[in-house]
Amino acid sequence: MKRTVVLLLVLLIGVAHADRKVALKFFRAGEKAYKAQQFAAAAQNFYEAYKVLPLPEIAFSAAQAYRRQYRIDQSPEAVRRAVELYTAYLAKVKEGGRVGDAADSLGEMERELDKLGGGPSAAPVVVERTQLGVTVNLAGVGGDDRMNEIEDTRRATDAIDVKTWIDGMLVAPDKMIEVAPGEHVVRAEAVGFAPREQKHPAPKGHSELVELELEALPAKVTIATERGAQVSIDGRGIGDAPVAAISLPAGRHVLTIVRAGRHPVSRELVLGRGQELTVTQPLEPTARRTSVKFVAGVAIGLGVITLATGVGAILQDREAEDLLAELRTGNHPPGTIGVDYANARDFRNQLVTGTWVAGAAAVGVGLVAGYLYYFDTPSAEGIRVAPLAGGGAAGAQVIGRF
């Protein structure tokens, strides 16, 4: 017995969950249609949601849509539905919520109903109709599981443009149209999202709202910078420049470029769905890398001096050897040759000393230049992130110095 009760409870919970899922689909479609000022479609979807899950919040939302539609086409059916649904809402909600608005709107609709002849009309003839509509969910854009009373809001100017088709015919999103029983092809497209198409059956006498979810297209970013620079996105290494176009999800990302001898760059990218962006980023040399040329020039100058003094020392050494050879032959007075030899020898020694000093200095300065060049590896850690580009039309390009 207990097992049977548990199974029944599980079954009831499963049915309730399924009903809520279906009602939520219709409610979301009605909500989108209402905000787009498509009140007939909104009323139809809210009412379908109410038939599946008769919550007061859904009743109020449907009543609001019927009331707004009545103001457009003066439909007697719309005003009767509005009165019926406002009454149902007030029967369950006695305070809080939108009680005041519902009571005021109910009075207004009842007065309009009186003008039309008053009282309920004869039961409408039920006509078996096969209807199909398309509602679109955009991945990552809004939506939750709550079904609250609809609010009167102006149409959003930044709404994403969504288009839907049934069997190749363009139809308004979230609006059900009459179709022939059988299989139909539904399709949805939106700017910045991958299109989706599928086949869907439409059983005779059944109204169905087909839900299509569109996945956002990634943005593509091309980085134009110095060859060999290390490129990272959000702390993840991409590779050394040049790199192929990078696919990134829409949103905020941090671009970092690091290269030896250059100031590191870190910029924030704000990317739109499907956007194509080329970032041209020059890199500025560091103070170390700028000073390398000067230091290397000094080392080269000292090397030239070393070479000159070395050559001079060799030449002076030969002259001293020649004088010594003459002195040994004894063909000249020793006083004059001896003085010349001594002077040549001393000058040679001075040039040798100068060669060693200049050479040592050239090597030392050259090592400093090498150190400045090879160990100039700035880190991107701690640098301030600055905004670089925002979302916009495809093909936008950012060029310049930062």
C-alpha positions as a printed Julia matrix, in Angstrom:
402×3 Matrix{Float64}:
   0.0    0.0     0.0
   2.75   2.43    0.96
   4.62   1.64   -2.26
   1.48   2.43   -4.26
   1.06   5.77   -2.49
   4.7    6.66   -3.14
   4.36   5.75   -6.82
   1.22   7.86   -7.11
   2.98  10.82   -5.47
   5.94  10.49   -7.82
   3.57  10.3   -10.78
   1.65  13.37   -9.63
   4.87  15.32   -9.07
   6.09  14.33  -12.54
   2.82  15.43  -14.15
   2.87  18.72  -12.24
   6.46  19.36  -13.34
   5.56  18.62  -16.96
   2.54  20.91  -16.75
   4.64  23.72  -15.31
   7.23  23.29  -18.06
   4.56  23.55  -20.77
   2.88  26.51  -19.04
   6.23  28.27  -18.66
   6.9   27.9   -22.39
   3.58  29.55  -23.25
   4.01  32.19  -20.53
   7.48  33.18  -21.76
   6.12  33.47  -25.3
   3.25  35.62  -24.06
   5.63  37.79  -22.05
   7.84  38.45  -25.1
   4.82  39.19  -27.3
   3.37  41.57  -24.69
   6.63  43.54  -24.44
   6.69  43.71  -28.25
   3.16  45.23  -28.17
   1.72  42.13  -29.91
  -1.24  41.8   -27.56
  -3.27  39.27  -29.55
  -0.36  36.82  -29.56
   0.34  37.61  -25.91
  -3.27  36.95  -24.89
  -3.34  33.68  -26.83
  -0.14  32.39  -25.22
  -1.03  33.52  -21.7
  -4.42  31.83  -22.03
  -2.81  28.59  -23.24
  -0.52  28.74  -20.2
  -3.52  29.35  -17.93
  -5.37  26.33  -19.31
  -2.38  24.14  -18.47
  -1.6   25.72  -15.1
  -4.4   27.96  -13.72
  -2.31  30.22  -11.51
  -3.66  33.68  -10.6
  -0.49  35.36  -11.9
  -1.08  33.85  -15.33
  -4.77  34.81  -15.21
  -3.85  38.44  -14.5
  -1.28  38.51  -17.3
  -3.76  37.06  -19.79
  -6.44  39.54  -18.66
  -4.03  42.43  -19.19
  -3.26  41.25  -22.73
  -6.95  40.82  -23.58
  -7.72  44.29  -22.18
  -4.94  45.89  -24.26
  -6.07  44.0   -27.37
  -9.68  45.12  -26.84
  -8.47  48.73  -26.95
  -7.07  48.0   -30.41
  -9.81  45.96  -32.16
 -12.88  46.37  -29.88
 -13.33  42.6   -29.92
 -16.26  41.44  -27.73
 -14.46  38.15  -27.12
 -11.42  40.02  -25.77
 -13.44  42.02  -23.23
 -15.3   38.9   -22.06
 -12.02  37.04  -21.59
 -10.6   39.98  -19.68
 -13.59  40.06  -17.3
 -13.4   36.29  -16.82
  -9.66  36.32  -16.03
  -9.65  39.4   -13.79
 -12.48  37.78  -11.81
 -10.51  34.54  -11.51
  -7.47  36.48  -10.28
  -9.42  38.39   -7.62
 -11.1   35.19   -6.48
  -7.69  33.82   -5.46
  -5.73  36.95   -4.55
  -7.43  39.09   -1.91
  -4.56  41.43   -1.05
  -1.09  42.29   -2.27
   0.04  41.4    -5.75
  -1.82  43.46   -8.37
  -5.19  43.45   -6.62
  -5.73  47.2    -7.06
  -4.91  47.13  -10.76
  -7.05  44.04  -11.3
 -10.06  45.59   -9.52
  -9.79  48.85  -11.49
  -9.35  47.04  -14.81
 -12.22  44.66  -14.02
 -14.54  47.62  -13.43
 -13.43  49.19  -16.67
 -13.96  46.0   -18.68
 -17.37  45.37  -17.09
 -18.48  48.84  -18.19
 -17.25  48.08  -21.7
 -19.1   44.76  -21.61
 -22.31  46.56  -20.64
 -21.91  48.84  -23.65
 -21.72  45.76  -25.85
 -25.02  44.4   -24.53
 -23.96  43.16  -21.11
 -23.74  39.73  -19.64
 -22.07  36.68  -21.02
 -22.75  35.73  -24.61
 -23.93  32.41  -25.8
 -21.34  29.69  -25.6
 -19.06  30.03  -28.6
 -19.02  27.26  -31.17
 -15.88  25.25  -30.7
 -14.05  24.88  -33.99
 -11.33  22.27  -34.23
  -8.21  24.11  -35.38
  -4.64  23.0   -35.94
  -2.22  25.73  -34.92
   1.53  26.05  -34.83
   3.82  28.82  -33.6
   7.51  29.37  -32.95
   9.01  30.8   -29.78
  12.73  31.45  -29.48
  15.05  31.18  -26.51
  18.39  32.92  -26.87
  21.17  31.14  -24.98
  22.51  33.33  -22.19
  19.83  36.02  -22.57
  17.39  36.53  -19.69
  14.72  34.12  -18.58
  13.97  32.32  -15.3
  11.32  29.96  -13.95
   9.13  32.61  -12.34
   5.71  33.51  -13.73
   4.77  36.86  -12.23
   2.01  39.28  -13.16
   3.0   41.03  -16.38
   4.15  44.64  -16.11
   3.3   47.36  -18.6
   6.64  48.32  -20.12
   7.67  50.16  -23.22
   9.16  48.2   -26.06
  12.91  47.8   -25.56
  14.91  49.71  -28.15
  17.86  47.34  -27.83
  15.83  44.15  -28.25
  17.49  41.44  -30.31
  15.91  41.09  -33.75
  14.4   37.6   -33.98
  12.76  36.18  -37.11
  10.78  32.95  -37.37
   9.44  30.92  -40.3
   6.98  28.07  -40.74
   7.38  26.18  -44.02
   9.4   29.08  -45.43
   6.73  31.67  -44.6
   7.82  34.5   -42.31
   5.61  34.61  -39.2
   5.69  36.71  -36.07
   7.55  35.05  -33.18
   5.35  33.66  -30.39
   2.2   33.85  -32.54
   0.34  30.67  -33.43
  -1.13  30.41  -36.91
  -3.5   27.9   -38.42
  -1.73  25.17  -40.38
  -2.68  21.94  -42.07
  -2.26  18.81  -39.96
   1.03  17.06  -40.63
   4.74  17.74  -40.5
   6.03  21.29  -40.86
   9.48  22.93  -40.99
  10.1   25.65  -38.41
  13.11  27.96  -38.46
  14.46  30.78  -36.31
  17.22  33.33  -36.79
  18.61  36.18  -34.68
  21.49  38.57  -35.16
  24.58  37.19  -33.42
  23.15  33.67  -33.02
  23.43  30.5   -35.09
  20.16  29.81  -36.98
  18.2   26.69  -36.21
  15.73  24.67  -38.24
  13.81  21.52  -37.48
  10.78  19.5   -38.52
   7.81  19.36  -36.18
   4.51  17.45  -36.39
   1.19  19.26  -36.01
  -1.53  16.78  -34.97
  -5.04  17.6   -36.14
  -6.94  19.87  -33.75
  -3.84  20.53  -31.64
  -2.2   23.89  -30.87
   1.55  23.73  -30.37
   4.2   26.34  -29.69
   7.56  25.03  -30.9
  10.46  26.18  -28.75
  13.79  26.72  -30.54
  16.94  27.63  -28.64
  19.6   29.56  -30.53
  23.25  29.37  -29.55
  25.27  32.58  -29.54
  27.91  32.93  -32.24
  31.44  33.5   -30.92
  33.3   36.72  -31.63
  36.46  36.47  -33.73
  39.44  38.59  -32.7
  42.61  39.09  -34.75
  45.66  40.52  -32.95
  48.11  42.49  -35.1
  51.3   43.17  -33.15
  55.06  42.56  -33.29
  56.19  39.12  -34.41
  57.27  36.96  -31.49
  55.13  38.77  -28.89
  53.34  36.45  -26.46
  49.55  36.86  -26.63
  47.22  35.83  -23.78
  43.45  36.08  -23.35
  42.02  36.0   -19.83
  45.35  34.7   -18.53
  45.46  31.79  -20.99
  48.35  31.76  -23.42
  47.27  31.84  -27.07
  50.72  31.71  -28.66
  53.38  33.94  -30.19
  52.39  36.54  -32.76
  51.33  36.25  -35.46
  48.37  34.12  -34.35
  45.26  33.05  -36.23
  41.89  34.65  -35.48
  40.74  33.75  -31.96
  37.14  32.65  -31.29
  35.81  34.06  -28.01
  32.37  34.08  -26.38
  30.64  37.45  -26.27
  31.34  39.54  -23.18
  34.36  41.01  -21.45
  37.85  39.62  -21.94
  41.35  40.76  -21.02
  43.98  40.82  -23.75
  47.63  40.74  -22.66
  50.67  41.13  -24.93
  54.21  40.64  -23.64
  57.48  40.8   -25.56
  61.1   41.1   -24.38
  62.28  44.68  -24.57
  58.74  46.09  -24.83
  56.34  47.5   -22.28
  53.63  44.87  -21.6
  50.09  45.75  -22.68
  46.85  44.67  -21.04
  43.51  45.78  -22.47
  39.87  44.94  -21.83
  37.82  43.82  -24.84
  34.02  44.05  -24.8
  32.82  41.76  -27.57
  29.42  41.32  -29.15
  27.98  38.07  -30.45
  29.39  37.23  -33.87
  31.57  40.36  -33.9
  34.77  40.4   -35.93
  37.45  42.63  -34.44
  41.02  43.39  -35.48
  43.2   44.89  -32.77
  46.36  46.58  -34.03
  48.66  47.0   -31.04
  52.14  48.59  -31.39
  54.57  47.93  -28.55
  56.77  50.61  -27.01
  60.44  49.81  -26.22
  61.41  49.8   -22.56
  63.99  52.23  -21.16
  66.46  49.34  -21.01
  65.98  48.43  -24.65
  66.3   52.1   -25.65
  69.57  52.42  -23.7
  71.03  49.28  -25.35
  71.87  51.24  -28.51
  73.81  53.86  -26.55
  75.66  51.31  -24.43
  76.44  49.16  -27.47
  77.74  52.28  -29.24
  80.11  52.97  -26.36
  81.3   49.35  -26.47
  81.92  49.61  -30.21
  83.84  52.88  -29.71
  86.01  51.27  -27.06
  86.56  48.33  -29.39
  87.78  50.68  -32.13
  90.18  52.32  -29.65
  91.4   48.86  -28.6
  92.03  47.94  -32.22
  93.83  51.22  -32.93
  96.08  51.0   -29.87
  96.77  47.34  -30.58
  97.86  48.08  -34.16
  99.91  51.04  -32.9
 101.6   48.81  -30.32
 102.54  46.28  -33.01
 103.98  48.97  -35.27
 105.87  50.59  -32.4
 107.23  47.2   -31.36
 108.62  46.65  -34.87
 110.25  50.09  -34.81
 111.85  49.32  -31.45
 113.14  45.97  -32.79
 114.68  47.73  -35.82
 116.45  50.28  -33.59
 117.73  47.5   -31.35
 119.11  45.66  -34.37
 120.98  48.81  -35.53
 122.29  49.37  -32.02
 123.75  45.83  -31.99
 125.57  46.33  -35.32
 127.62  49.15  -33.79
 127.52  51.27  -36.98
 125.94  54.25  -35.16
 126.84  56.14  -32.06
 125.18  54.32  -29.15
 123.85  57.47  -27.5
 121.45  58.52  -30.23
 120.23  54.98  -31.1
 119.87  54.1   -27.46
 117.63  57.08  -26.74
 115.44  56.38  -29.8
 115.15  52.72  -28.84
 114.2   53.56  -25.27
 111.52  56.03  -26.45
 110.08  53.52  -28.94
 110.02  50.8   -26.3
 108.25  53.04  -23.74
 105.65  54.18  -26.27
 105.04  50.59  -27.25
 104.46  49.62  -23.63
 102.03  52.53  -23.22
 100.09  51.41  -26.28
  99.96  47.83  -24.98
  98.62  49.06  -21.65
  96.07  51.24  -23.43
  95.02  48.26  -25.54
  94.41  46.13  -22.45
  92.48  48.89  -20.68
  90.36  49.8   -23.69
  89.77  46.13  -24.49
  88.7   45.34  -20.94
  86.39  48.37  -20.94
  84.93  47.33  -24.31
  84.25  43.81  -23.03
  82.69  45.15  -19.83
  80.43  47.62  -21.6
  79.54  44.94  -24.18
  78.5   42.6   -21.37
  76.3   45.35  -19.91
  74.69  45.86  -23.32
  74.1   42.1   -23.61
  72.6   41.96  -20.13
  70.29  44.87  -20.88
  69.2   43.21  -24.13
  68.77  39.57  -23.14
  67.44  40.04  -19.63
  64.9   42.74  -20.49
  61.79  40.59  -19.9
  58.98  42.72  -18.43
  56.05  40.94  -16.77
  52.38  41.72  -17.3
  51.67  41.22  -13.59
  50.52  44.32  -11.83
  49.87  46.44  -14.9
  46.56  48.3   -15.04
  43.9   46.99  -17.39
  42.51  49.71  -19.66
  39.43  49.49  -21.91
  40.22  48.92  -25.55
  37.1   48.27  -27.59
  33.37  47.8   -27.22
  30.83  45.64  -28.96
  29.61  46.99  -32.25
  29.13  46.23  -35.87
  31.0   43.33  -37.38
  34.3   44.29  -38.91
  35.14  47.01  -36.36
  38.86  47.78  -36.1
  40.89  49.37  -33.34
  44.14  50.94  -34.47
  46.49  53.21  -32.55
  48.77  53.54  -29.6
  47.74  53.02  -26.01
